[in-house]
Amino acid sequence: MTVILSKQQDNKEKIWKTIRALRDFNVEEVSIVVNVAHSIVSRYIFQLYQAGYVRPAGKCKEGNGRKRQLWRLVKNTGPKAPLPCRCLYDPNIDDLAAVKEVKDVA
């Protein structure tokens, strides 16, 4: 069987592998490491947050004094990236995770 990944799925795989390697991360550094648009990384991390895979881990301060949201991976289920649909499908454990409604995650 051949699996063809769309560019969007390929981006999610790269983001997921980077998140697993870093454990604690912010959107900007993941975006730079995987060379994917900030908006795509941010949206995927938010979907992972809604499904309980990552959680806020405080703020990190950059050299210019700006503070960024720091995230922590709390549910590392394996090497395959969870795929968002109406919920979040995790191919590592062949399970769907409910996505809770969240208003603001600044």
Phi and psi restraints in degrees (range 20) as a CNS / XPLOR table:
assign (resid 1 and name C) (resid 2 and name N)
       (resid 2 and name CA) (resid 2 and name C) 1.0 -106.7 20.0 2
assign (resid 2 and name N) (resid 2 and name CA)
       (resid 2 and name C) (resid 3 and name N) 1.0 131.6 20.0 2
assign (resid 2 and name C) (resid 3 and name N)
       (resid 3 and name CA) (resid 3 and name C) 1.0 -108.0 20.0 2
assign (resid 3 and name N) (resid 3 and name CA)
       (resid 3 and name C) (resid 4 and name N) 1.0 125.5 20.0 2
assign (resid 3 and name C) (resid 4 and name N)
       (resid 4 and name CA) (resid 4 and name C) 1.0 -106.7 20.0 2
assign (resid 4 and name N) (resid 4 and name CA)
       (resid 4 and name C) (resid 5 and name N) 1.0 120.2 20.0 2
assign (resid 4 and name C) (resid 5 and name N)
       (resid 5 and name CA) (resid 5 and name C) 1.0 -91.8 20.0 2
assign (resid 5 and name N) (resid 5 and name CA)
       (resid 5 and name C) (resid 6 and name N) 1.0 133.4 20.0 2
assign (resid 5 and name C) (resid 6 and name N)
       (resid 6 and name CA) (resid 6 and name C) 1.0 -74.3 20.0 2
assign (resid 6 and name N) (resid 6 and name CA)
       (resid 6 and name C) (resid 7 and name N) 1.0 166.6 20.0 2
assign (resid 6 and name C) (resid 7 and name N)
       (resid 7 and name CA) (resid 7 and name C) 1.0 -58.5 20.0 2
assign (resid 7 and name N) (resid 7 and name CA)
       (resid 7 and name C) (resid 8 and name N) 1.0 -38.6 20.0 2
assign (resid 7 and name C) (resid 8 and name N)
       (resid 8 and name CA) (resid 8 and name C) 1.0 -64.6 20.0 2
assign (resid 8 and name N) (resid 8 and name CA)
       (resid 8 and name C) (resid 9 and name N) 1.0 -43.5 20.0 2
assign (resid 8 and name C) (resid 9 and name N)
       (resid 9 and name CA) (resid 9 and name C) 1.0 -65.8 20.0 2
assign (resid 9 and name N) (resid 9 and name CA)
       (resid 9 and name C) (resid 10 and name N) 1.0 -38.5 20.0 2
assign (resid 9 and name C) (resid 10 and name N)
       (resid 10 and name CA) (resid 10 and name C) 1.0 -62.4 20.0 2
assign (resid 10 and name N) (resid 10 and name CA)
       (resid 10 and name C) (resid 11 and name N) 1.0 -40.7 20.0 2
assign (resid 10 and name C) (resid 11 and name N)
       (resid 11 and name CA) (resid 11 and name C) 1.0 -62.2 20.0 2
assign (resid 11 and name N) (resid 11 and name CA)
       (resid 11 and name C) (resid 12 and name N) 1.0 -41.7 20.0 2
assign (resid 11 and name C) (resid 12 and name N)
       (resid 12 and name CA) (resid 12 and name C) 1.0 -63.9 20.0 2
assign (resid 12 and name N) (resid 12 and name CA)
       (resid 12 and name C) (resid 13 and name N) 1.0 -37.5 20.0 2
assign (resid 12 and name C) (resid 13 and name N)
       (resid 13 and name CA) (resid 13 and name C) 1.0 -62.5 20.0 2
assign (resid 13 and name N) (resid 13 and name CA)
       (resid 13 and name C) (resid 14 and name N) 1.0 -44.6 20.0 2
assign (resid 13 and name C) (resid 14 and name N)
       (resid 14 and name CA) (resid 14 and name C) 1.0 -64.5 20.0 2
assign (resid 14 and name N) (resid 14 and name CA)
       (resid 14 and name C) (resid 15 and name N) 1.0 -42.9 20.0 2
assign (resid 14 and name C) (resid 15 and name N)
       (resid 15 and name CA) (resid 15 and name C) 1.0 -63.0 20.0 2
assign (resid 15 and name N) (resid 15 and name CA)
       (resid 15 and name C) (resid 16 and name N) 1.0 -46.5 20.0 2
assign (resid 15 and name C) (resid 16 and name N)
       (resid 16 and name CA) (resid 16 and name C) 1.0 -60.8 20.0 2
assign (resid 16 and name N) (resid 16 and name CA)
       (resid 16 and name C) (resid 17 and name N) 1.0 -45.1 20.0 2
assign (resid 16 and name C) (resid 17 and name N)
       (resid 17 and name CA) (resid 17 and name C) 1.0 -62.4 20.0 2
assign (resid 17 and name N) (resid 17 and name CA)
       (resid 17 and name C) (resid 18 and name N) 1.0 -38.9 20.0 2
assign (resid 17 and name C) (resid 18 and name N)
       (resid 18 and name CA) (resid 18 and name C) 1.0 -67.1 20.0 2
assign (resid 18 and name N) (resid 18 and name CA)
       (resid 18 and name C) (resid 19 and name N) 1.0 -44.7 20.0 2
assign (resid 18 and name C) (resid 19 and name N)
       (resid 19 and name CA) (resid 19 and name C) 1.0 -59.8 20.0 2
assign (resid 19 and name N) (resid 19 and name CA)
       (resid 19 and name C) (resid 20 and name N) 1.0 -43.5 20.0 2
assign (resid 19 and name C) (resid 20 and name N)
       (resid 20 and name CA) (resid 20 and name C) 1.0 -63.4 20.0 2
assign (resid 20 and name N) (resid 20 and name CA)
       (resid 20 and name C) (resid 21 and name N) 1.0 -35.0 20.0 2
assign (resid 20 and name C) (resid 21 and name N)
       (resid 21 and name CA) (resid 21 and name C) 1.0 -75.0 20.0 2
assign (resid 21 and name N) (resid 21 and name CA)
       (resid 21 and name C) (resid 22 and name N) 1.0 -38.1 20.0 2
assign (resid 21 and name C) (resid 22 and name N)
       (resid 22 and name CA) (resid 22 and name C) 1.0 -82.5 20.0 2
assign (resid 22 and name N) (resid 22 and name CA)
       (resid 22 and name C) (resid 23 and name N) 1.0 -33.8 20.0 2
assign (resid 22 and name C) (resid 23 and name N)
       (resid 23 and name CA) (resid 23 and name C) 1.0 67.7 20.0 2
assign (resid 23 and name N) (resid 23 and name CA)
       (resid 23 and name C) (resid 24 and name N) 1.0 -58.1 20.0 2
assign (resid 23 and name C) (resid 24 and name N)
       (resid 24 and name CA) (resid 24 and name C) 1.0 -109.7 20.0 2
assign (resid 24 and name N) (resid 24 and name CA)
       (resid 24 and name C) (resid 25 and name N) 1.0 131.7 20.0 2
assign (resid 24 and name C) (resid 25 and name N)
       (resid 25 and name CA) (resid 25 and name C) 1.0 -157.6 20.0 2
assign (resid 25 and name N) (resid 25 and name CA)
       (resid 25 and name C) (resid 26 and name N) 1.0 166.7 20.0 2
assign (resid 25 and name C) (resid 26 and name N)
       (resid 26 and name CA) (resid 26 and name C) 1.0 -126.4 20.0 2
assign (resid 26 and name N) (resid 26 and name CA)
       (resid 26 and name C) (resid 27 and name N) 1.0 163.2 20.0 2
assign (resid 26 and name C) (resid 27 and name N)
       (resid 27 and name CA) (resid 27 and name C) 1.0 -59.0 20.0 2
assign (resid 27 and name N) (resid 27 and name CA)
       (resid 27 and name C) (resid 28 and name N) 1.0 -40.9 20.0 2
assign (resid 27 and name C) (resid 28 and name N)
       (resid 28 and name CA) (resid 28 and name C) 1.0 -62.9 20.0 2
assign (resid 28 and name N) (resid 28 and name CA)
       (resid 28 and name C) (resid 29 and name N) 1.0 -45.8 20.0 2
assign (resid 28 and name C) (resid 29 and name N)
       (resid 29 and name CA) (resid 29 and name C) 1.0 -68.9 20.0 2
assign (resid 29 and name N) (resid 29 and name CA)
       (resid 29 and name C) (resid 30 and name N) 1.0 -36.1 20.0 2
assign (resid 29 and name C) (resid 30 and name N)
       (resid 30 and name CA) (resid 30 and name C) 1.0 -65.1 20.0 2
assign (resid 30 and name N) (resid 30 and name CA)
       (resid 30 and name C) (resid 31 and name N) 1.0 -42.6 20.0 2
assign (resid 30 and name C) (resid 31 and name N)
       (resid 31 and name CA) (resid 31 and name C) 1.0 -59.3 20.0 2
assign (resid 31 and name N) (resid 31 and name CA)
       (resid 31 and name C) (resid 32 and name N) 1.0 -41.8 20.0 2
assign (resid 31 and name C) (resid 32 and name N)
       (resid 32 and name CA) (resid 32 and name C) 1.0 -69.7 20.0 2
assign (resid 32 and name N) (resid 32 and name CA)
       (resid 32 and name C) (resid 33 and name N) 1.0 -44.5 20.0 2
assign (resid 32 and name C) (resid 33 and name N)
       (resid 33 and name CA) (resid 33 and name C) 1.0 -62.8 20.0 2
assign (resid 33 and name N) (resid 33 and name CA)
       (resid 33 and name C) (resid 34 and name N) 1.0 -44.2 20.0 2
assign (resid 33 and name C) (resid 34 and name N)
       (resid 34 and name CA) (resid 34 and name C) 1.0 -91.8 20.0 2
assign (resid 34 and name N) (resid 34 and name CA)
       (resid 34 and name C) (resid 35 and name N) 1.0 -5.5 20.0 2
assign (resid 34 and name C) (resid 35 and name N)
       (resid 35 and name CA) (resid 35 and name C) 1.0 56.4 20.0 2
assign (resid 35 and name N) (resid 35 and name CA)
       (resid 35 and name C) (resid 36 and name N) 1.0 50.6 20.0 2
assign (resid 35 and name C) (resid 36 and name N)
       (resid 36 and name CA) (resid 36 and name C) 1.0 -126.3 20.0 2
assign (resid 36 and name N) (resid 36 and name CA)
       (resid 36 and name C) (resid 37 and name N) 1.0 146.6 20.0 2
assign (resid 36 and name C) (resid 37 and name N)
       (resid 37 and name CA) (resid 37 and name C) 1.0 -53.8 20.0 2
assign (resid 37 and name N) (resid 37 and name CA)
       (resid 37 and name C) (resid 38 and name N) 1.0 141.4 20.0 2
assign (resid 37 and name C) (resid 38 and name N)
       (resid 38 and name CA) (resid 38 and name C) 1.0 -53.6 20.0 2
assign (resid 38 and name N) (resid 38 and name CA)
       (resid 38 and name C) (resid 39 and name N) 1.0 -41.8 20.0 2
assign (resid 38 and name C) (resid 39 and name N)
       (resid 39 and name CA) (resid 39 and name C) 1.0 -64.2 20.0 2
assign (resid 39 and name N) (resid 39 and name CA)
       (resid 39 and name C) (resid 40 and name N) 1.0 -36.5 20.0 2
assign (resid 39 and name C) (resid 40 and name N)
       (resid 40 and name CA) (resid 40 and name C) 1.0 -69.6 20.0 2
assign (resid 40 and name N) (resid 40 and name CA)
       (resid 40 and name C) (resid 41 and name N) 1.0 -44.4 20.0 2
assign (resid 40 and name C) (resid 41 and name N)
       (resid 41 and name CA) (resid 41 and name C) 1.0 -62.9 20.0 2
assign (resid 41 and name N) (resid 41 and name CA)
       (resid 41 and name C) (resid 42 and name N) 1.0 -46.2 20.0 2
assign (resid 41 and name C) (resid 42 and name N)
       (resid 42 and name CA) (resid 42 and name C) 1.0 -60.3 20.0 2
assign (resid 42 and name N) (resid 42 and name CA)
       (resid 42 and name C) (resid 43 and name N) 1.0 -44.7 20.0 2
assign (resid 42 and name C) (resid 43 and name N)
       (resid 43 and name CA) (resid 43 and name C) 1.0 -63.4 20.0 2
assign (resid 43 and name N) (resid 43 and name CA)
       (resid 43 and name C) (resid 44 and name N) 1.0 -44.0 20.0 2
assign (resid 43 and name C) (resid 44 and name N)
       (resid 44 and name CA) (resid 44 and name C) 1.0 -66.7 20.0 2
assign (resid 44 and name N) (resid 44 and name CA)
       (resid 44 and name C) (resid 45 and name N) 1.0 -42.0 20.0 2
assign (resid 44 and name C) (resid 45 and name N)
       (resid 45 and name CA) (resid 45 and name C) 1.0 -63.6 20.0 2
assign (resid 45 and name N) (resid 45 and name CA)
       (resid 45 and name C) (resid 46 and name N) 1.0 -38.4 20.0 2
assign (resid 45 and name C) (resid 46 and name N)
       (resid 46 and name CA) (resid 46 and name C) 1.0 -64.3 20.0 2
assign (resid 46 and name N) (resid 46 and name CA)
       (resid 46 and name C) (resid 47 and name N) 1.0 -39.5 20.0 2
assign (resid 46 and name C) (resid 47 and name N)
       (resid 47 and name CA) (resid 47 and name C) 1.0 -64.8 20.0 2
assign (resid 47 and name N) (resid 47 and name CA)
       (resid 47 and name C) (resid 48 and name N) 1.0 -39.3 20.0 2
assign (resid 47 and name C) (resid 48 and name N)
       (resid 48 and name CA) (resid 48 and name C) 1.0 -64.9 20.0 2
assign (resid 48 and name N) (resid 48 and name CA)
       (resid 48 and name C) (resid 49 and name N) 1.0 -38.1 20.0 2
assign (resid 48 and name C) (resid 49 and name N)
       (resid 49 and name CA) (resid 49 and name C) 1.0 -62.4 20.0 2
assign (resid 49 and name N) (resid 49 and name CA)
       (resid 49 and name C) (resid 50 and name N) 1.0 -46.2 20.0 2
assign (resid 49 and name C) (resid 50 and name N)
       (resid 50 and name CA) (resid 50 and name C) 1.0 -61.2 20.0 2
assign (resid 50 and name N) (resid 50 and name CA)
       (resid 50 and name C) (resid 51 and name N) 1.0 -30.9 20.0 2
assign (resid 50 and name C) (resid 51 and name N)
       (resid 51 and name CA) (resid 51 and name C) 1.0 -92.0 20.0 2
assign (resid 51 and name N) (resid 51 and name CA)
       (resid 51 and name C) (resid 52 and name N) 1.0 -0.9 20.0 2
assign (resid 51 and name C) (resid 52 and name N)
       (resid 52 and name CA) (resid 52 and name C) 1.0 87.3 20.0 2
assign (resid 52 and name N) (resid 52 and name CA)
       (resid 52 and name C) (resid 53 and name N) 1.0 17.7 20.0 2
assign (resid 52 and name C) (resid 53 and name N)
       (resid 53 and name CA) (resid 53 and name C) 1.0 -87.1 20.0 2
assign (resid 53 and name N) (resid 53 and name CA)
       (resid 53 and name C) (resid 54 and name N) 1.0 -31.0 20.0 2
assign (resid 53 and name C) (resid 54 and name N)
       (resid 54 and name CA) (resid 54 and name C) 1.0 -129.8 20.0 2
assign (resid 54 and name N) (resid 54 and name CA)
       (resid 54 and name C) (resid 55 and name N) 1.0 160.0 20.0 2
assign (resid 54 and name C) (resid 55 and name N)
       (resid 55 and name CA) (resid 55 and name C) 1.0 -142.7 20.0 2
assign (resid 55 and name N) (resid 55 and name CA)
       (resid 55 and name C) (resid 56 and name N) 1.0 155.7 20.0 2
assign (resid 55 and name C) (resid 56 and name N)
       (resid 56 and name CA) (resid 56 and name C) 1.0 -62.6 20.0 2
assign (resid 56 and name N) (resid 56 and name CA)
       (resid 56 and name C) (resid 57 and name N) 1.0 140.9 20.0 2
assign (resid 56 and name C) (resid 57 and name N)
       (resid 57 and name CA) (resid 57 and name C) 1.0 -127.9 20.0 2
assign (resid 57 and name N) (resid 57 and name CA)
       (resid 57 and name C) (resid 58 and name N) 1.0 34.1 20.0 2
assign (resid 57 and name C) (resid 58 and name N)
       (resid 58 and name CA) (resid 58 and name C) 1.0 96.2 20.0 2
assign (resid 58 and name N) (resid 58 and name CA)
       (resid 58 and name C) (resid 59 and name N) 1.0 -162.0 20.0 2
assign (resid 58 and name C) (resid 59 and name N)
       (resid 59 and name CA) (resid 59 and name C) 1.0 -119.9 20.0 2
assign (resid 59 and name N) (resid 59 and name CA)
       (resid 59 and name C) (resid 60 and name N) 1.0 146.2 20.0 2
assign (resid 59 and name C) (resid 60 and name N)
       (resid 60 and name CA) (resid 60 and name C) 1.0 -114.3 20.0 2
assign (resid 60 and name N) (resid 60 and name CA)
       (resid 60 and name C) (resid 61 and name N) 1.0 142.2 20.0 2
assign (resid 60 and name C) (resid 61 and name N)
       (resid 61 and name CA) (resid 61 and name C) 1.0 -99.5 20.0 2
assign (resid 61 and name N) (resid 61 and name CA)
       (resid 61 and name C) (resid 62 and name N) 1.0 130.1 20.0 2
assign (resid 61 and name C) (resid 62 and name N)
       (resid 62 and name CA) (resid 62 and name C) 1.0 -88.6 20.0 2
assign (resid 62 and name N) (resid 62 and name CA)
       (resid 62 and name C) (resid 63 and name N) 1.0 171.2 20.0 2
assign (resid 62 and name C) (resid 63 and name N)
       (resid 63 and name CA) (resid 63 and name C) 1.0 -60.2 20.0 2
assign (resid 63 and name N) (resid 63 and name CA)
       (resid 63 and name C) (resid 64 and name N) 1.0 -30.1 20.0 2
assign (resid 63 and name C) (resid 64 and name N)
       (resid 64 and name CA) (resid 64 and name C) 1.0 -86.9 20.0 2
assign (resid 64 and name N) (resid 64 and name CA)
       (resid 64 and name C) (resid 65 and name N) 1.0 7.0 20.0 2
assign (resid 64 and name C) (resid 65 and name N)
       (resid 65 and name CA) (resid 65 and name C) 1.0 89.2 20.0 2
assign (resid 65 and name N) (resid 65 and name CA)
       (resid 65 and name C) (resid 66 and name N) 1.0 -7.0 20.0 2
assign (resid 65 and name C) (resid 66 and name N)
       (resid 66 and name CA) (resid 66 and name C) 1.0 -73.5 20.0 2
assign (resid 66 and name N) (resid 66 and name CA)
       (resid 66 and name C) (resid 67 and name N) 1.0 142.1 20.0 2
assign (resid 66 and name C) (resid 67 and name N)
       (resid 67 and name CA) (resid 67 and name C) 1.0 -102.7 20.0 2
assign (resid 67 and name N) (resid 67 and name CA)
       (resid 67 and name C) (resid 68 and name N) 1.0 136.9 20.0 2
assign (resid 67 and name C) (resid 68 and name N)
       (resid 68 and name CA) (resid 68 and name C) 1.0 -121.6 20.0 2
assign (resid 68 and name N) (resid 68 and name CA)
       (resid 68 and name C) (resid 69 and name N) 1.0 149.6 20.0 2
assign (resid 68 and name C) (resid 69 and name N)
       (resid 69 and name CA) (resid 69 and name C) 1.0 -68.4 20.0 2
assign (resid 69 and name N) (resid 69 and name CA)
       (resid 69 and name C) (resid 70 and name N) 1.0 128.1 20.0 2
assign (resid 69 and name C) (resid 70 and name N)
       (resid 70 and name CA) (resid 70 and name C) 1.0 -99.7 20.0 2
assign (resid 70 and name N) (resid 70 and name CA)
       (resid 70 and name C) (resid 71 and name N) 1.0 134.3 20.0 2
assign (resid 70 and name C) (resid 71 and name N)
       (resid 71 and name CA) (resid 71 and name C) 1.0 -114.5 20.0 2
assign (resid 71 and name N) (resid 71 and name CA)
       (resid 71 and name C) (resid 72 and name N) 1.0 154.1 20.0 2
assign (resid 71 and name C) (resid 72 and name N)
       (resid 72 and name CA) (resid 72 and name C) 1.0 -130.1 20.0 2
assign (resid 72 and name N) (resid 72 and name CA)
       (resid 72 and name C) (resid 73 and name N) 1.0 132.5 20.0 2
assign (resid 72 and name C) (resid 73 and name N)
       (resid 73 and name CA) (resid 73 and name C) 1.0 -74.4 20.0 2
assign (resid 73 and name N) (resid 73 and name CA)
       (resid 73 and name C) (resid 74 and name N) 1.0 122.5 20.0 2
assign (resid 73 and name C) (resid 74 and name N)
       (resid 74 and name CA) (resid 74 and name C) 1.0 -116.9 20.0 2
assign (resid 74 and name N) (resid 74 and name CA)
       (resid 74 and name C) (resid 75 and name N) 1.0 -9.9 20.0 2
assign (resid 74 and name C) (resid 75 and name N)
       (resid 75 and name CA) (resid 75 and name C) 1.0 -136.1 20.0 2
assign (resid 75 and name N) (resid 75 and name CA)
       (resid 75 and name C) (resid 76 and name N) 1.0 88.8 20.0 2
assign (resid 75 and name C) (resid 76 and name N)
       (resid 76 and name CA) (resid 76 and name C) 1.0 -98.9 20.0 2
assign (resid 76 and name N) (resid 76 and name CA)
       (resid 76 and name C) (resid 77 and name N) 1.0 98.9 20.0 2
assign (resid 76 and name C) (resid 77 and name N)
       (resid 77 and name CA) (resid 77 and name C) 1.0 -94.3 20.0 2
assign (resid 77 and name N) (resid 77 and name CA)
       (resid 77 and name C) (resid 78 and name N) 1.0 -7.6 20.0 2
assign (resid 77 and name C) (resid 78 and name N)
       (resid 78 and name CA) (resid 78 and name C) 1.0 145.9 20.0 2
assign (resid 78 and name N) (resid 78 and name CA)
       (resid 78 and name C) (resid 79 and name N) 1.0 -175.4 20.0 2
assign (resid 78 and name C) (resid 79 and name N)
       (resid 79 and name CA) (resid 79 and name C) 1.0 -75.0 20.0 2
assign (resid 79 and name N) (resid 79 and name CA)
       (resid 79 and name C) (resid 80 and name N) 1.0 -21.3 20.0 2
assign (resid 79 and name C) (resid 80 and name N)
       (resid 80 and name CA) (resid 80 and name C) 1.0 -84.6 20.0 2
assign (resid 80 and name N) (resid 80 and name CA)
       (resid 80 and name C) (resid 81 and name N) 1.0 135.3 20.0 2
assign (resid 80 and name C) (resid 81 and name N)
       (resid 81 and name CA) (resid 81 and name C) 1.0 -70.5 20.0 2
assign (resid 81 and name N) (resid 81 and name CA)
       (resid 81 and name C) (resid 82 and name N) 1.0 131.8 20.0 2
assign (resid 81 and name C) (resid 82 and name N)
       (resid 82 and name CA) (resid 82 and name C) 1.0 -62.1 20.0 2
assign (resid 82 and name N) (resid 82 and name CA)
       (resid 82 and name C) (resid 83 and name N) 1.0 139.3 20.0 2
assign (resid 82 and name C) (resid 83 and name N)
       (resid 83 and name CA) (resid 83 and name C) 1.0 -111.8 20.0 2
assign (resid 83 and name N) (resid 83 and name CA)
       (resid 83 and name C) (resid 84 and name N) 1.0 121.4 20.0 2
assign (resid 83 and name C) (resid 84 and name N)
       (resid 84 and name CA) (resid 84 and name C) 1.0 -74.1 20.0 2
assign (resid 84 and name N) (resid 84 and name CA)
       (resid 84 and name C) (resid 85 and name N) 1.0 139.0 20.0 2
assign (resid 84 and name C) (resid 85 and name N)
       (resid 85 and name CA) (resid 85 and name C) 1.0 -137.5 20.0 2
assign (resid 85 and name N) (resid 85 and name CA)
       (resid 85 and name C) (resid 86 and name N) 1.0 -129.5 20.0 2
assign (resid 85 and name C) (resid 86 and name N)
       (resid 86 and name CA) (resid 86 and name C) 1.0 -72.6 20.0 2
assign (resid 86 and name N) (resid 86 and name CA)
       (resid 86 and name C) (resid 87 and name N) 1.0 -19.5 20.0 2
assign (resid 86 and name C) (resid 87 and name N)
       (resid 87 and name CA) (resid 87 and name C) 1.0 -131.0 20.0 2
assign (resid 87 and name N) (resid 87 and name CA)
       (resid 87 and name C) (resid 88 and name N) 1.0 -156.0 20.0 2
assign (resid 87 and name C) (resid 88 and name N)
       (resid 88 and name CA) (resid 88 and name C) 1.0 -122.8 20.0 2
assign (resid 88 and name N) (resid 88 and name CA)
       (resid 88 and name C) (resid 89 and name N) 1.0 118.8 20.0 2
assign (resid 88 and name C) (resid 89 and name N)
       (resid 89 and name CA) (resid 89 and name C) 1.0 -93.1 20.0 2
assign (resid 89 and name N) (resid 89 and name CA)
       (resid 89 and name C) (resid 90 and name N) 1.0 126.9 20.0 2
assign (resid 89 and name C) (resid 90 and name N)
       (resid 90 and name CA) (resid 90 and name C) 1.0 -108.4 20.0 2
assign (resid 90 and name N) (resid 90 and name CA)
       (resid 90 and name C) (resid 91 and name N) 1.0 106.9 20.0 2
assign (resid 90 and name C) (resid 91 and name N)
       (resid 91 and name CA) (resid 91 and name C) 1.0 -69.9 20.0 2
assign (resid 91 and name N) (resid 91 and name CA)
       (resid 91 and name C) (resid 92 and name N) 1.0 -16.1 20.0 2
assign (resid 91 and name C) (resid 92 and name N)
       (resid 92 and name CA) (resid 92 and name C) 1.0 -69.4 20.0 2
assign (resid 92 and name N) (resid 92 and name CA)
       (resid 92 and name C) (resid 93 and name N) 1.0 -35.6 20.0 2
assign (resid 92 and name C) (resid 93 and name N)
       (resid 93 and name CA) (resid 93 and name C) 1.0 -118.5 20.0 2
assign (resid 93 and name N) (resid 93 and name CA)
       (resid 93 and name C) (resid 94 and name N) 1.0 7.7 20.0 2
assign (resid 93 and name C) (resid 94 and name N)
       (resid 94 and name CA) (resid 94 and name C) 1.0 48.3 20.0 2
assign (resid 94 and name N) (resid 94 and name CA)
       (resid 94 and name C) (resid 95 and name N) 1.0 56.4 20.0 2
assign (resid 94 and name C) (resid 95 and name N)
       (resid 95 and name CA) (resid 95 and name C) 1.0 -142.3 20.0 2
assign (resid 95 and name N) (resid 95 and name CA)
       (resid 95 and name C) (resid 96 and name N) 1.0 154.1 20.0 2
assign (resid 95 and name C) (resid 96 and name N)
       (resid 96 and name CA) (resid 96 and name C) 1.0 -104.0 20.0 2
assign (resid 96 and name N) (resid 96 and name CA)
       (resid 96 and name C) (resid 97 and name N) 1.0 136.3 20.0 2
assign (resid 96 and name C) (resid 97 and name N)
       (resid 97 and name CA) (resid 97 and name C) 1.0 -109.7 20.0 2
assign (resid 97 and name N) (resid 97 and name CA)
       (resid 97 and name C) (resid 98 and name N) 1.0 131.0 20.0 2
assign (resid 97 and name C) (resid 98 and name N)
       (resid 98 and name CA) (resid 98 and name C) 1.0 -66.8 20.0 2
assign (resid 98 and name N) (resid 98 and name CA)
       (resid 98 and name C) (resid 99 and name N) 1.0 144.0 20.0 2
assign (resid 98 and name C) (resid 99 and name N)
       (resid 99 and name CA) (resid 99 and name C) 1.0 -104.8 20.0 2
assign (resid 99 and name N) (resid 99 and name CA)
       (resid 99 and name C) (resid 100 and name N) 1.0 117.0 20.0 2
assign (resid 99 and name C) (resid 100 and name N)
       (resid 100 and name CA) (resid 100 and name C) 1.0 -81.2 20.0 2
assign (resid 100 and name N) (resid 100 and name CA)
       (resid 100 and name C) (resid 101 and name N) 1.0 152.8 20.0 2
assign (resid 100 and name C) (resid 101 and name N)
       (resid 101 and name CA) (resid 101 and name C) 1.0 -80.1 20.0 2
assign (resid 101 and name N) (resid 101 and name CA)
       (resid 101 and name C) (resid 102 and name N) 1.0 123.4 20.0 2
assign (resid 101 and name C) (resid 102 and name N)
       (resid 102 and name CA) (resid 102 and name C) 1.0 -127.0 20.0 2
assign (resid 102 and name N) (resid 102 and name CA)
       (resid 102 and name C) (resid 103 and name N) 1.0 132.3 20.0 2
assign (resid 102 and name C) (resid 103 and name N)
       (resid 103 and name CA) (resid 103 and name C) 1.0 -80.1 20.0 2
assign (resid 103 and name N) (resid 103 and name CA)
       (resid 103 and name C) (resid 104 and name N) 1.0 -50.2 20.0 2
assign (resid 103 and name C) (resid 104 and name N)
       (resid 104 and name CA) (resid 104 and name C) 1.0 -145.7 20.0 2
assign (resid 104 and name N) (resid 104 and name CA)
       (resid 104 and name C) (resid 105 and name N) 1.0 135.2 20.0 2
assign (resid 104 and name C) (resid 105 and name N)
       (resid 105 and name CA) (resid 105 and name C) 1.0 -130.0 20.0 2
assign (resid 105 and name N) (resid 105 and name CA)
       (resid 105 and name C) (resid 106 and name N) 1.0 49.8 20.0 2
